[in-house]
């Protein structure tokens, strides 16, 4: 039986990997509270005696009952109360505890791309989230920001396959060791580390391991002023690449120039903001506030402009918020990012996405190709390039690009799946499209209309009509003919292929 997912409120507990997520993001929680939560939800609403809970959190260990009380209290603080004001965990005095919330239980989905198939292919690596050793828990975002930037820098190394940050951070709250994580992701090398930021000083500890052999290749500690943190990042990347180069035939880093410096205050707002972009409508709004503060502190911070562009396009396309105004702002921010920094992949990738949304395929091609030349591991760019290939009439190339992106990001955001479903449908692979678009992560995004069309093409008309009705509930003004007229397909037959599926599914013409 596949490992189970337990969903309650905004949380999902992945029992197979001992990880807790809130609104799709990993939750920092200790191993003891996590073990107690898993024992409670696995009891399916039954009271779990204190002895059973203590065995779950402290196996084969004699501990005082007061330890259980402390850890239950910590778990309650982290979960807070439910939306209706009730506690998730009920106490039965002198007996035990019971999980009192409403649970949805399902099997954990297997990634689309089999990670094991590439273990012996290209040199591959994952940078796991660094442990934040600072006393202030708010500094955790700083450690996450450093890891995200290290992933971007390593991704520029020719011949090195680097797992995307979204999938790396999926393991932030998990207790699994580096060797098992490497096996899940299908990589050979793992970078782990820690960050301590105190009183204007920063210490970064890093270790590079060949996970398949459980062998440490290199470890070092970097100390310096907080204002010098970007120089320290450059040193870490060069040391990791040098250590890998001693055992692998790697090419040189494409751009060996130091990263553009910004203030640490602006950097703090940037790393806190970019992680919230497209997290949810409210998270997207908060991201804009934080990114705007970063720009106020450093008007030339190109990455902040680029992420603002993504947030506005997300509001227009995914959240249906003031479409024309947000799309115009998105393009303006993307162009501003490009004017500030033509050397980094982010500005090119975002501008390519902007041109794709504007229907300017040649401009999108140029920008996305440039982004991939700078960073050949940029999975988001690959997915956008797949979308472009569909519009250009090259659906099989689109499928290959989207599947390669999932190899780099096997635990992706939901929009990866519906773009892959878009490519599968265009290639006539309707069964694969249905499998992808039925994933829970897709939610009820507008691309669900492709699920309806795929089912219709398979002759499953009842299900197709049901999906079409669900789509129309949140898109009541949709007309297939209007949609087709706005899509920049190069070939009329491709436009008609989608139109036929929509009509068969019962969507209004």
N, C-alpha and C positions, 0 to 999 in steps of 0.2 A: 504494500500500500504506500502511496506517495505521502511525504510529510504534509502535515496540515497547516493551514492558515486560520487563525482565529481573529475575526474582525469584530470590533466593538467601538462605537462612537467614531472618533477620528483615528483610532489605533488599529494596527494589524500586528499580531504576534506570529512570527514565522517559527513554528515549533521545530522544524527540521534544522534550522540554522541558529536557533536560540537568539533571535533578533527581534526588537520591537521597533515599529515605525509609527510615526504620527503624521498624518496628511502626506504619506509617502516618503518622509524623510526619516533617517535613522534617529533613534532616541538614545541619548547617553544615559545609561542606567547600569547599576552594578550587577554583578553576576548573581548575587543572592536574591535581590528583589525580582530579577528576571526568572530565576528558577522557581520562586514562590508563585509568580504570576502564571507560569506555565502549568504548575501543578494545580492551581485553582481552576483555570479554564478547561483543562483536560478532565476535570471532574464533572463537567457538563451540568453545573448547577447544584451538585451535591455538596454537602458540608465535608470539608477535608479536615480530619483531626490534626491537632497540633503536632503529634508525633510524625504523621505522614508528611507534613510540611517541613519539619526539621530534617527528616530523611532526604527530602528533595533538595534542600539548600545546603545541608551539611552531611553528605553521605558518609557513613562509617566514622562519624565524629561525634563525640559527646560534647554538647554545648548547653549553656544555660537557656532556659525558656525565655529569659529577657531578651536574648539575641533575636528571637523570632518576633517579639513585639516591636523591637527597634526597626527591623527590616520591613515588616508590614507597614509601619508608619511611614517609612521612606517611600515605599511603593505607592501608598495612598497620596502622598504629597506630589509624586511625579504624575500620577494619573489624574489628579484633581477630581472634581465631581462630574457626573454626566450632564448632558444638555438639559435634563429635567431636574437637575439639582440633587440627584441621588448619589450616594456613594457606590463605587463599583464593587467594593468588598464589604460584605456583611460579617459582623462579629457574633459568634455564638459563645458567650462566656463559659470558660472552663472546658470548652469542647474543641472549638476550632474556628475556621473561617470558610466562607462560601463566596464564590463569584456571583454577584447579584445582577450584573448587567445583561443586556440582550446580546447574544453571540450569533455570528454568522460563520459557519465552518465550511471550508472548502479545501481541496487538494492544491498544493503548491504547483504552479505551472513550471514545466521544464523549459529552459530557454530555447528559442527558435533554432539557434545555431549551436551545434554540439561542440563544446569547448575542447573535448579530448582529441578531436580530429586534427588539431593544429599544434599539439604539444611538441612535435618533432619537426615542425615547419620553421618559419622565420623565428629568429631570436625574439622572445616576448617577455614583457615585464609588467608588473602592476606596482603602483605606489599606494600603499595602504594609508588610511588616515593616521596622522601622527597623534600621539597622546599629548594632550595639553597638561603640562606640569605646573601651570600657574595657579596661584591660590584663588584668583578671581575666575569663577566659572565662565564669565562673559568673554574671557580671552580664548575660549575654544574656537571661536570663529576665526581668530588670527591664525591658529595652527592649521585649520582647514584651508584658509586662503593660501598659505604657503604650499600646502600639498597640491592644491589645484594648479598653482603656477609651476611647480616642479613637473607635474604631468604634462603641461603645455610645452615646457622646455624640452623634456625628454622626447616628446612626440616629434620634434623636428629632426631627430637623429636618423639619417637614412638607414634602412634595413632593420630598424628596431620596431617591433609591434608593441604598442603601448595601450593598455586598457584605459578607457575613458573614465573621467572622474565620477560620473554618475554611478557607474558600476563599482568603482573602487569604494565610494562612500556607502554603498549598500551594505558593506561589511563593517561599518563603523561601530555598531553596537553588538557585534557578534563575538562570541568567545572562542571561535574556532582558531586554530593555529595557522601560521603562514603557509605551511605545507598543504593543508587541506584546502585553504582558500585558493592557492595557486592551482590546485587540481580542478576546482570548480570553474575557475576562469580560463583554464587551459594555457597557463603561462609557466615559463621556466624560472624566471627571476622575480624576486620580491624586494621592494624597498620598504623598510619600516623606520620609524623614528619617533622623536619626542621634541617638544618645544617648551621652553620655560621663558616667560617674559616677565621681568621684575625690575621696577625702578630704572627704566631707561636702558636696561640690558636685555639681551636675548641669547639664549643658548639653544642650539639645534644639535641633537644627536641623531645620527643616521647609520643604518646598517643595510648592507646589500647581501642577500642570501640567494644561493642557487637552490630553489625549493625542492626540485626533483631529487637532489642528493642531500638536502638538509645541511648544506655547507655554507658557512659565512665566507664571503669573498672579500669583504671590506667593511670596516666600521670606523667612524671618526666623530669627533665632537667639534662644533664650531661655536666660538664665543665672540661677541662683539656688541657695539652700541646698537640700540634699536634703530637709530637713523641709518645704520649700515646694513640693515637686514637684506636689502636687495643684492648687495655685494656678496653676502653670505649665501644667498640663494644661487648665485652664479657659481660660487665655489662648490656647492653641493652637487650641482648638475655636472660640472666638469669632473669631479672626483668619481661620481657614479659612472659616467661615460668612460673614464679612464680605466676603472675597474672592470667594466664590461669588455672594453677593447682588449684587455689582456687575455680574454678567453674566447672572444668572438670577433669575426671580421667585419667590424662596423665602419661605416663611412664617417667623415667629420661632421660636426654640427654645422648646419647650413649657415647660420648667422652667429658668429662668435663675438659680436659686439655686445657690450654690457646692456642690460635692460634699461629703459628710460626710467630715471628716478622720479619718484613723487614723494609727497610728505607721508609720514606714517599715519597721520590723522585722516588724510584723503584715502589712503589704502584701507584703513579700517572700515570706512563707509562703503568702499567699493566691494570688499569681500563679503560684507554683511548684506549688501544689496543684491549682488549678482546671484547668490544662492536662492533668493526668493522669487526671481523672475520666472513667470509661468508656473509658479507653485500652486497658486489659486488666485481668484480675482482679488481677494483682500491682500494676499501676499504680494501680488503684482503691484498693487497700489503702494504698499509699504516699500517695495524695492525701488520704486521711482523716487520716493522721498529720500531714501538713503543715497541713491546714485546722484541725485541732484545736489545733496550736501557735499558729496565727493567732488563734484564739478565746481561748486562754489569755492572749495579749498584749492582746487587745481583745475582751472578751466581747460588745460591742455591734456587732461587725462582721457586719452582716446577710448580706452576700454569702457569707461563709464558711459560715454556717449553711445558706444556700440550696444551695451546692454540696455540702455534706455530705448534704443531702436527696437530691440527684440521685444521689450515689454509692451510697446505701443502696437506693434504688429500682432502680438498675442492678444491684446485687448480687442483689436479689430476682427481678427480671424477666428479666434477660439472662444472668446467671451462675448462677442457680438456687441461690443460697446462703441458707440459713435464711430462707425466704420471709416467713413471718409476722413474725419479729423485725425483719428489715430493712425491711419495709414499715411497721411501726409506728414505727421510728426515723426513716424518711424523712418520714412525716407530721409527727412531732414537730419535726424540724428545719425543715420548710417552714413550719409555723405559727410557730415562733420567729422565723424570718427576717421573716415578715410583721409580727409584733409590733414588730420593731425598725425596719423601714423600709417604709412604705406608699407612698413617693414614687417608688421605682425600679421598673423593669419586672421585674427578676429575681425578686423575692419573689413577685409576682403570678403570673408565668409558672410558677415551680416549684410554688406552691400549687395552681394550676390543673391541673398535671400530676398532683399528688398526689390531688386530688379525682377526676380521671379514672381513676386507678388504683384508687381506692376505689369507683368506680361511682356517684359523686354528680355527675350530669350538670349539674344546674342550678348547683351551686356551681362546677364546672369552667368552665362557660360564663361566669359572672360574672368569675372571676379571669383567665381567658385574654383576655377582651374588654378588661379593664382594662390588662393587660400590653401589648396591641396599641395601645391608645389612647396609652399613654406612649411606646411604641417601635414604630411601624408597620412597621419593618424587621426585627423579631425573627423570624428564619426558624424557629428551634426552636419558638417559640410557634405559628407557622402550622401546622407539622407536627402538633403536638398538637391544635390546633383541627381539623385535617382528620380526625384519629382520632375526635374528638368528633362531628363531623358524620356519620361513618359510623354511629355508635351512635344518633344522633338520626334516622336514616333519610333523610339528605341526601347521598347518595354523590357526586353530580355537583359539589356545592359542595365536598366533600372533595377531589376530584381537582383542582379549580381552586386550592384553598388549598395543597395539596402541591406542585403545579407552580410556583406563585408562590414557594414557599419555595426550590425548586431554582433559580429564577432568581436569588434573592439569595445562594444558597449552592450554586453549580454543582459544587463538589468537596466533597460532604458526607460525614459519617460514614455507615456502612452502614445504620444504623437509619432514615435518611430513606427509603431505597429500599424497605425492607419495609413502612413505613407507607404509602408511595405505592402499593405493590402491594396492600395491604389496601384502599385506596380504589378502585383499579382493579377489583379483584375485586367489591367491593360495587356498583360501577356497571355490572357486566357486561362490562367491557373486559378479557377474559381474556387476549387476545394481548399487550396492553400489560403486564398483570400478570406474565406469564411473562418478558417481556423485562427487566423491572426486577428481578425476584426471582432471575434467573440471574446478576446482576452479582456479580463476585468479592467486592466489598466487603460483600455481605450475609452471606457466610460460611455457617455452619450454624445461624443463629439460629432460635429457635422458630417464627418466622413463615414458615419454609420450608414449613410445612404448607399455607400459602396457595398456594405454587407447585404443590404436589401437587393441590390442589383446582382451581386454574385449568387445569392440564393435563387433569384429568378432565372439566371442563366443555367443553373443546375436543375431547373424544373421543380424546385421546392417552393411553389407559388404561395402556399398558405403561410409559411414562415416568412417569405419575402414580403408579403402584404403586411404581416404583423410588424416587421422591422420598419417598413415604410411608414406605418401609422405612428410608431414611436418617434421616428425622425421628425415627422410633421408636427408632433406635439410641441417640439421646441423650435421648429422652423416652419411656422404655419403659413408663411408667405412664399414658400419655395415653389418655383416653377422650373421644370426640367429644361424647357426651351430657353428661359432666361439664363439659367446656369450655363447652358451650352454656348450661348451667344457671347458670354464673357470670358470663356476659356481660350487661351492662345494656342490651341493645338495647331501644329504645322500641317497635319493631314486631316482632311474632313472625315475620313473613315474612322479615325481614332475618336473624334468627337461623337460620331454616330454610334460607335460601339458602346460608349457610356450612356448615351441617350436611350438606346434600345433597352439596356438593362434597367434604367430608371422607369421607363414606361411599362416594361413587363412586371416590375415590382409594384406598380400601381401608383407611382408618384405622379402628380398632376403635370400635364404638358404645358 
